Amino acid sequence: MKNSLNKLRLATIWLDGCSGCHMSILDMDEKLVEIAEYVDVVYSPYVDVKEFPKDVDLTIVEGAVSTDHDLEMIKKIRANSKLILALGDCAITGNISAMKNLYGSNAVLQRGYFDLADINKEKNYPSKIVPKLLSKVLPLHEAIKVDYFLPGCPTPSIAIYEFLKALIEGREIHVHSLTRFGK
């Protein structure tokens, strides 16, 4: 594996998804200890970093792009990451998050904030702390260039481990269900 003095700078984020793929990362159990020797987690829901850093070697992204905040964030991540791994079916296809594409954002907002609400008397969409929904949910590759895709709902922990191990060792990535292409 890579020299531990030259650790892989790793970031993870989940956008519009369930966080199941991040739980798969934790499901690597003792393999996490092995991987941890070779990576420096510089941004993640697991660490308390407020700003996305520069010069990230790999960012693992779970979830679809569904808000203006997601879109702004993922563009910033792409600009500061050498490689992007779309992790899980939500990032690759939009999956459950994209079901609202069938009805449109306005119908979803109407139903969620007005039709079913008992206390929203002013009929205003919350806009001060809630990001604006995009007109449709986007799989990750429709928003940015993605280098690798690792499917699953959730992605199996062994597939994540094998991907990271190959990357750390500098081997060509040959995970059976993995595809490499750019936008």
Backbone bond lengths (Angstrom), bond angles and torsions (degrees), N, CA, C in turn:
res aa  C-N    CA-C-N  psi(-1)  N-CA   C-N-CA  omega(-1)  CA-C   N-CA-C  phi
1 M - - - 1.456 - - 1.527 110.04 -
2 K 1.313 115.77 169.08 1.458 123.43 -178.98 1.532 110.68 -57.32
3 N 1.319 116.99 147.18 1.452 122.04 175.79 1.523 109.78 -57.34
4 S 1.327 117.56 130.18 1.461 121.06 -175.80 1.531 112.90 -65.80
5 L 1.346 117.89 -17.35 1.458 119.54 176.52 1.529 111.36 -74.49
6 N 1.315 116.59 -21.84 1.452 122.50 -179.55 1.533 107.99 -113.51
7 K 1.316 116.78 70.82 1.459 121.61 -173.75 1.523 112.19 -74.22
8 L 1.317 114.82 148.44 1.454 123.27 174.43 1.526 108.33 -71.00
9 R 1.330 117.01 124.25 1.478 120.84 177.63 1.528 107.63 -82.78
10 L 1.324 115.25 112.68 1.457 123.02 -172.09 1.523 110.79 -114.87
11 A 1.328 115.41 136.18 1.466 121.43 173.58 1.521 107.85 -128.07
12 T 1.333 116.41 151.11 1.457 121.36 173.38 1.521 108.35 -137.26
13 I 1.336 114.73 150.99 1.465 120.45 176.89 1.518 107.71 -154.33
14 W 1.331 116.33 148.97 1.454 118.14 167.55 1.505 108.44 -121.18
15 L 1.308 113.88 137.98 1.456 121.71 -179.26 1.522 107.46 -101.13
16 D 1.335 118.64 -121.60 1.470 121.23 -179.26 1.523 108.62 -86.48
17 G 1.301 115.45 93.36 1.456 123.45 -179.16 1.515 108.96 -165.96
18 C 1.305 116.33 -175.70 1.470 120.27 -172.10 1.518 114.05 -94.91
19 S 1.299 119.83 -8.82 1.462 127.35 -175.27 1.523 112.71 78.57
20 G 1.323 118.18 6.60 1.461 121.45 179.31 1.514 113.44 -60.09
21 C 1.323 117.24 -35.91 1.465 120.04 179.63 1.529 111.19 -69.44
22 H 1.327 116.81 -33.58 1.464 119.07 174.44 1.530 110.44 -67.20
23 M 1.304 116.67 -33.53 1.464 119.40 175.48 1.528 110.21 -67.21
24 S 1.338 117.20 -32.49 1.468 120.61 175.38 1.525 111.07 -64.21
25 I 1.323 117.14 -34.64 1.472 120.08 175.27 1.531 108.57 -59.97
26 L 1.315 116.56 -46.36 1.470 120.13 178.80 1.522 111.97 -65.78
27 D 1.331 117.12 -28.42 1.468 121.87 179.67 1.528 113.02 -70.30
28 M 1.328 117.94 -2.58 1.467 119.62 176.20 1.527 111.17 -68.83
29 D 1.334 116.94 -12.02 1.465 122.94 176.40 1.532 111.68 51.60
30 E 1.343 117.68 -122.83 1.469 121.13 -174.68 1.528 112.07 -65.70
31 K 1.320 117.91 -20.82 1.467 120.07 177.20 1.539 110.84 -67.53
32 L 1.324 117.61 -23.22 1.470 121.20 174.78 1.519 110.55 -61.11
33 V 1.319 116.91 -39.93 1.465 121.24 179.48 1.527 109.59 -63.49
34 E 1.329 116.36 -42.45 1.468 121.02 177.47 1.527 110.90 -61.14
35 I 1.329 116.69 -49.50 1.471 121.84 -178.92 1.529 110.89 -64.96
36 A 1.330 116.97 -38.31 1.471 121.72 -175.79 1.520 112.62 -59.02
37 E 1.319 117.22 -26.80 1.464 120.87 178.72 1.527 111.83 -65.61
38 Y 1.335 116.27 -23.72 1.459 121.21 -172.75 1.518 114.82 -113.12
39 V 1.335 117.47 -0.46 1.468 120.17 -179.78 1.522 110.42 -128.26
40 D 1.308 113.74 152.95 1.453 121.80 172.57 1.526 105.44 -120.04
41 V 1.323 117.59 110.44 1.466 121.67 -179.59 1.529 107.31 -77.61
42 V 1.338 115.53 109.23 1.458 121.09 -173.55 1.527 113.44 -100.54
43 Y 1.344 116.37 -12.12 1.466 120.60 178.09 1.517 107.15 -162.36
44 S 1.337 116.64 131.94 1.455 120.00 -178.19 1.525 109.29 -179.48
45 P 1.344 116.67 159.75 1.463 118.63 170.04 1.533 111.05 -62.87
46 Y 1.330 117.19 -16.42 1.463 121.68 -179.51 1.526 113.22 -82.83
47 V 1.336 117.88 -15.29 1.468 121.30 -178.85 1.525 108.88 -126.10
48 D 1.313 116.24 157.56 1.461 120.98 -175.07 1.529 110.94 -98.74
49 V 1.332 115.44 75.97 1.463 121.97 176.51 1.519 106.71 -119.42
50 K 1.311 117.70 127.86 1.468 121.42 -174.28 1.527 114.06 -86.29
51 E 1.321 117.71 -35.34 1.464 121.98 -177.07 1.518 110.04 -110.77
52 F 1.341 116.03 140.35 1.461 119.49 177.53 1.524 108.69 -70.12
53 P 1.352 117.52 128.75 1.464 120.52 -176.02 1.521 113.78 -79.48
54 K 1.295 115.48 169.05 1.463 122.78 175.16 1.532 108.82 -89.70
55 D 1.319 116.02 163.26 1.470 123.18 173.00 1.534 113.90 57.59
56 V 1.312 116.55 48.24 1.459 121.51 175.78 1.530 107.43 -87.23
57 D 1.328 116.53 133.24 1.464 120.15 179.40 1.517 111.88 -73.49
58 L 1.337 117.10 -45.64 1.461 122.18 -178.36 1.516 109.41 -141.99
59 T 1.337 115.26 130.18 1.456 120.33 170.41 1.513 108.11 -115.71
60 I 1.327 115.09 125.23 1.457 122.74 176.46 1.521 106.71 -95.43
61 V 1.342 115.59 119.67 1.461 120.79 -176.87 1.515 110.11 -115.41
62 E 1.307 115.59 121.91 1.466 122.99 175.29 1.525 107.30 -108.39
63 G 1.315 116.55 139.28 1.460 120.97 174.32 1.511 113.46 101.10
64 A 1.320 113.61 162.49 1.461 122.28 -179.34 1.525 110.53 -93.00
65 V 1.313 115.90 168.67 1.467 123.12 178.57 1.527 107.27 -97.42
66 S 1.331 117.00 113.73 1.463 118.72 -175.29 1.528 114.74 -127.49
67 T 1.331 118.04 -9.47 1.464 120.41 -178.85 1.524 110.56 -130.46
68 D 1.317 115.47 166.20 1.467 119.76 176.04 1.527 110.38 -62.59
69 H 1.322 117.45 -34.03 1.465 121.15 177.57 1.531 110.86 -66.01
70 D 1.348 117.05 -43.95 1.471 120.70 177.03 1.527 110.23 -57.45
71 L 1.320 116.60 -45.78 1.462 121.70 -177.15 1.526 111.17 -63.51
72 E 1.318 116.52 -44.63 1.468 121.22 177.99 1.533 110.06 -62.89
73 M 1.318 116.41 -44.03 1.465 121.42 -177.88 1.526 111.42 -65.64
74 I 1.334 117.09 -44.65 1.466 119.09 -176.06 1.530 110.95 -68.69
75 K 1.314 117.80 -31.60 1.474 120.31 175.76 1.531 110.28 -67.58
76 K 1.313 117.09 -39.18 1.465 121.64 176.93 1.536 109.71 -65.03
77 I 1.325 116.35 -41.88 1.461 121.05 178.79 1.523 110.43 -62.36
78 R 1.341 117.18 -45.90 1.474 120.94 179.97 1.523 110.42 -60.31
79 A 1.316 117.58 -41.14 1.463 121.65 -178.27 1.532 111.95 -66.08
80 N 1.321 117.63 -23.54 1.460 121.65 -174.97 1.526 113.83 -113.11
81 S 1.344 117.56 10.24 1.466 121.53 -177.76 1.522 110.82 -123.68
82 K 1.322 115.93 134.70 1.468 119.86 176.46 1.527 110.54 -71.13
83 L 1.336 116.62 -42.26 1.463 121.58 -179.58 1.529 109.82 -131.03
84 I 1.341 114.71 145.17 1.471 121.47 174.73 1.525 107.94 -121.86
85 L 1.332 115.71 129.63 1.448 122.56 173.22 1.520 108.22 -109.80
86 A 1.348 116.94 116.56 1.463 122.05 173.49 1.526 106.34 -80.86
87 L 1.319 116.21 114.35 1.456 121.52 -173.82 1.521 110.74 -106.96
88 G 1.319 116.28 119.59 1.458 121.27 174.73 1.515 113.71 91.26
89 D 1.314 113.97 163.25 1.462 121.02 -176.15 1.528 113.59 -64.45
90 C 1.330 118.75 -31.86 1.476 119.89 178.63 1.521 111.00 -62.73
91 A 1.330 117.32 -42.58 1.464 120.72 179.50 1.523 111.52 -70.68
92 I 1.336 116.65 -30.78 1.460 120.54 -174.41 1.532 112.29 -87.31
93 T 1.324 117.46 -38.86 1.477 120.11 -175.73 1.528 114.09 -122.21
94 G 1.312 117.45 -12.17 1.461 121.01 -172.24 1.518 110.80 94.82
95 N 1.336 116.98 -29.44 1.463 125.68 175.17 1.534 112.26 41.53
96 I 1.305 118.91 -132.77 1.458 123.60 -175.41 1.521 111.18 -59.73
97 S 1.325 116.77 -40.68 1.466 120.84 -179.34 1.526 111.98 -56.50
98 A 1.325 116.49 -35.52 1.465 121.03 -176.30 1.526 113.33 -79.54
99 M 1.317 117.69 -3.46 1.473 119.05 178.05 1.526 111.30 -60.63
100 K 1.323 116.82 -28.70 1.466 118.24 178.95 1.525 111.92 -69.49
101 N 1.342 117.72 -13.18 1.462 120.41 175.11 1.526 111.32 -62.60
102 L 1.326 117.24 -24.90 1.465 121.30 178.94 1.530 111.80 -64.26
103 Y 1.324 116.81 -31.88 1.470 121.46 -175.26 1.519 113.63 -110.63
104 G 1.308 117.63 -21.55 1.449 122.23 -178.15 1.516 111.96 92.62
105 S 1.311 115.16 152.54 1.465 121.09 -177.06 1.516 113.08 -61.07
106 N 1.328 117.32 -39.26 1.467 119.45 -178.38 1.521 111.51 -62.72
107 A 1.320 117.83 -41.33 1.467 121.14 178.63 1.530 110.99 -65.19
108 V 1.326 116.60 -39.26 1.461 120.56 178.68 1.522 110.56 -65.39
109 L 1.331 116.64 -45.18 1.461 120.62 178.06 1.528 111.39 -63.14
110 Q 1.308 117.25 -44.00 1.460 121.76 178.95 1.530 110.29 -57.29
111 R 1.313 116.22 -48.40 1.466 120.74 -178.06 1.530 111.62 -67.08
112 G 1.323 116.58 -46.16 1.462 120.97 -175.03 1.512 115.08 -73.69
113 Y 1.330 116.88 -38.42 1.460 119.60 -173.95 1.527 114.29 -101.66
114 F 1.320 117.55 -19.54 1.460 118.28 -175.33 1.525 113.30 -120.76
115 D 1.331 117.65 -54.82 1.473 120.14 -176.81 1.523 112.30 -61.17
116 L 1.298 117.24 -39.57 1.463 121.25 -176.30 1.529 113.96 -99.81
117 A 1.312 117.54 1.33 1.465 121.31 -175.70 1.517 112.14 -90.29
118 D 1.307 114.93 136.60 1.462 120.76 176.05 1.524 112.23 -96.12
119 I 1.340 117.06 -23.22 1.463 119.08 -172.15 1.521 114.77 -112.43
120 N 1.305 119.67 -5.59 1.461 121.87 -177.08 1.532 109.38 -89.11
121 K 1.301 115.61 70.61 1.473 121.62 -175.17 1.530 113.37 -68.70
122 E 1.337 116.37 -31.49 1.468 118.69 -177.91 1.517 112.87 -74.99
123 K 1.312 117.52 -11.45 1.468 122.39 -179.00 1.524 111.91 59.35
124 N 1.326 115.83 39.28 1.463 121.06 177.49 1.524 109.42 -106.17
125 Y 1.303 115.11 135.58 1.457 120.36 173.05 1.521 107.60 -71.78
126 P 1.340 118.92 130.04 1.468 119.32 179.72 1.525 109.75 -62.71
127 S 1.308 117.18 125.61 1.460 120.06 -174.68 1.518 113.53 -127.02
128 K 1.314 119.03 -7.67 1.462 119.95 -177.49 1.525 112.35 -81.00
129 I 1.322 117.81 -36.57 1.461 119.84 -178.51 1.525 113.11 -123.30
130 V 1.313 117.92 -6.23 1.463 121.73 -178.84 1.527 108.29 -103.37
131 P 1.341 117.48 122.52 1.468 119.20 179.20 1.527 111.16 -62.76
132 K 1.319 115.51 151.46 1.467 121.34 179.23 1.521 109.69 -74.39
133 L 1.338 116.00 130.58 1.460 120.62 176.90 1.525 110.36 -68.49
134 L 1.322 116.24 141.54 1.457 120.58 171.90 1.524 108.34 -72.90
135 S 1.301 117.88 164.41 1.465 120.38 -179.95 1.525 111.42 -65.74
136 K 1.348 116.97 -24.83 1.462 121.18 173.43 1.516 109.36 -150.73
137 V 1.324 115.53 151.85 1.458 121.93 176.48 1.527 108.37 -75.18
138 L 1.327 116.07 134.58 1.460 121.85 -178.00 1.518 111.69 -110.94
139 P 1.335 117.81 132.86 1.460 117.64 166.25 1.530 107.11 -65.49
140 L 1.299 116.47 155.91 1.461 121.84 -171.88 1.526 113.77 -53.68
141 H 1.334 117.61 -43.32 1.471 120.45 -175.08 1.534 112.74 -68.65
142 E 1.328 118.36 -12.81 1.470 119.54 174.75 1.516 111.78 -84.48
143 A 1.325 117.08 -10.52 1.461 121.29 179.48 1.527 112.18 -104.59
144 I 1.337 116.47 -35.53 1.470 121.42 -177.00 1.526 109.83 -145.37
145 K 1.325 116.06 169.81 1.466 121.82 171.74 1.528 107.59 -73.30
146 V 1.318 115.61 129.48 1.463 122.12 177.35 1.522 107.84 -114.06
147 D 1.327 116.75 135.35 1.456 120.95 -177.47 1.523 113.05 -89.64
148 Y 1.334 116.34 -37.57 1.455 120.46 -178.42 1.529 110.08 -139.17
149 F 1.327 114.99 150.09 1.456 122.78 178.03 1.522 108.04 -126.23
150 L 1.319 117.08 130.96 1.456 121.89 176.93 1.527 107.39 -130.50
151 P 1.351 117.04 101.29 1.465 120.67 -172.68 1.526 113.61 -78.17
152 G 1.318 114.05 175.25 1.458 122.71 177.03 1.511 109.91 132.33
153 C 1.292 115.20 157.32 1.466 120.40 178.58 1.532 108.10 -142.26
154 P 1.324 114.84 82.70 1.463 129.20 -4.21 1.526 111.34 -82.42
155 T 1.323 115.40 167.85 1.457 121.07 174.70 1.524 108.40 -64.20
156 P 1.330 118.03 132.51 1.470 119.76 179.37 1.534 111.77 -61.32
157 S 1.309 116.07 139.56 1.467 120.57 -177.85 1.526 111.85 -60.54
158 I 1.324 118.34 -34.56 1.463 121.01 -179.59 1.532 110.66 -65.74
159 A 1.323 118.17 -33.76 1.468 120.97 177.60 1.534 110.30 -67.99
160 I 1.325 116.56 -40.10 1.473 120.47 178.16 1.529 109.32 -64.48
161 Y 1.329 116.10 -44.84 1.466 121.23 178.91 1.529 110.78 -59.18
162 E 1.328 116.93 -49.45 1.471 120.72 -178.12 1.525 111.25 -62.03
163 F 1.329 116.61 -38.18 1.462 120.45 177.16 1.529 110.00 -62.60
164 L 1.335 116.73 -51.82 1.465 120.60 -178.51 1.529 111.75 -61.73
165 K 1.316 116.69 -41.84 1.467 121.09 179.47 1.524 110.92 -60.97
166 A 1.325 117.16 -45.67 1.468 120.68 178.64 1.525 111.07 -62.65
167 L 1.311 117.24 -41.69 1.461 121.34 179.63 1.531 110.59 -64.88
168 I 1.308 116.94 -45.83 1.467 121.80 179.06 1.522 110.91 -60.92
169 E 1.327 116.54 -40.73 1.463 121.17 -178.41 1.529 112.66 -79.30
170 G 1.322 116.78 -5.90 1.456 120.08 179.27 1.514 113.91 75.20
171 R 1.341 116.60 19.00 1.460 120.98 178.92 1.521 110.03 -86.58
172 E 1.324 115.01 155.84 1.463 120.32 172.20 1.525 107.21 -62.43
173 I 1.308 116.46 138.04 1.458 120.94 -177.53 1.524 108.85 -81.35
174 H 1.345 116.43 119.87 1.460 122.41 -179.26 1.526 111.46 -131.11
175 V 1.315 118.23 45.88 1.457 120.29 174.54 1.522 106.12 -72.50
176 H 1.319 118.49 130.92 1.474 124.23 -172.73 1.528 112.55 -47.32
177 S 1.322 118.82 -48.31 1.471 120.86 -173.95 1.520 112.26 -95.05
178 L 1.324 117.22 17.18 1.454 121.49 -176.94 1.521 110.38 -98.88
179 T 1.307 116.40 140.23 1.458 121.47 178.13 1.526 108.02 -124.18
180 R 1.301 117.11 144.27 1.463 120.50 176.42 1.518 108.00 -120.08
181 F 1.324 115.48 123.47 1.451 120.77 170.40 1.507 109.04 -166.00
182 G 1.331 116.45 163.35 1.453 121.36 179.96 1.498 110.91 -118.24
183 K 1.320 115.63 165.80 1.460 121.77 179.43 1.503 109.44 -95.86
